[in-house]
Amino acid sequence: MPSTGLVDWHRSEDFAPLMLVMSGPEKHRLVRSLGEVADALINAWPTDDGKEYVAAIKTCLDAIQGHIPVKVARAALIRAADEARIRVIAVVD
C-alpha cells in the first residue's frame, strides 16, 4: 500500500509541548501534538482572524499532510499566540 504522506497528527514524539495560558473556562491548555494544535486553533482560540492565526491554521494543515516539519507548525502556533496575546510556556517532560 503506498504511503499517503500524512503524519500521525495525534503523535507527540516530534512536538515539544507548550502550555497556552488563555482566558475562558479552560485557562491552561497543554498542546503536545499537531492534533492538539488544530483543536486549540479551531475550538479555543479567542479570535478567528489575524494574519498569524490564518498562517497557523494553514501551517498546521500542511504539517498534518506531511508537507512541512512539525516544528514549523509549532513555531506558527507560537506566533499566532503572540498575535492574540496568549502567553506560551514551554513544558519540560
N, C-alpha and C positions, 0 to 999 in steps of 0.2 A: 504494500500500500504506500503510495507516495506521501511525502511529508507536506502538510498544509502550510508550514511556515509559522503557524500560530504558536505562541508560547503559552505555557500553563500560567494564566494570569492570577491564579489563586496561590501559586507557589511563592514563598517568601525568601528563599535562599539568596537570590540575587538582589534583594531590596533591603537597603539599610533602613531600619524602622525610624519613623518620625511620630511625634506627638503633636497634633494640631490643637491649639487652645482656642476654642470657638465660643461664641455666645449661644444661648439656647439651652434646651434640655440636656443635650449631650456635649457638655463643656469641653471635655478632654476626649479626643478621638485618636486612637492609635492606628497608624497606617503602616502595614507590613508587606503589602503586595500590590501589584497593579490592580487587582480586583478591588482592593480597599481604596486605592487612589480614585478609581472610577466611581465607587459608591460615595466617597466624600464629595467629589466634584458634582455629582448628579443629585444626591439626596440631602446633603448637609451644607452645601455652600451658601453663604448669605446673599449672594447675588448671581445672576446668570448672564452677566455681561462683563466687559473688561477685556482688554487685549490679551493679557496674560492668562486669564481664565479660559478664553476660547482656545488659545495656543495649548494650554494644558490638556484640554479635552482631546484635541487633535493628536497631541503627542502621546497621550495615554493609549488612544486607539491604535496609533502606529506601532507602539511598543507591544501591545497585545497581539497585533498581526505579525510581529517578528521583524518589522522593517527597521527598527532602531533599538538600541540597547535600553534596558530597564532604567539605568541610571539617568538617561536623558529625560525620561518621563518623571522621575523623582525630582530632578532639577526644575522641570517645568512646574511641578506642583509647588515647590518652594517659592518660585517667582510669583505664581498666582496667589499664594497665601500672603506674600508681601504686599501685593497689589490690593488684596482685600483686608489688609491689616489683621491678619490671623497670625498669631505667634506660632513659631515652629520650634520644637525642641527635639534634638537628636536623641535617640534612645539607644542605650548600650545594652545588648543582651548579655 
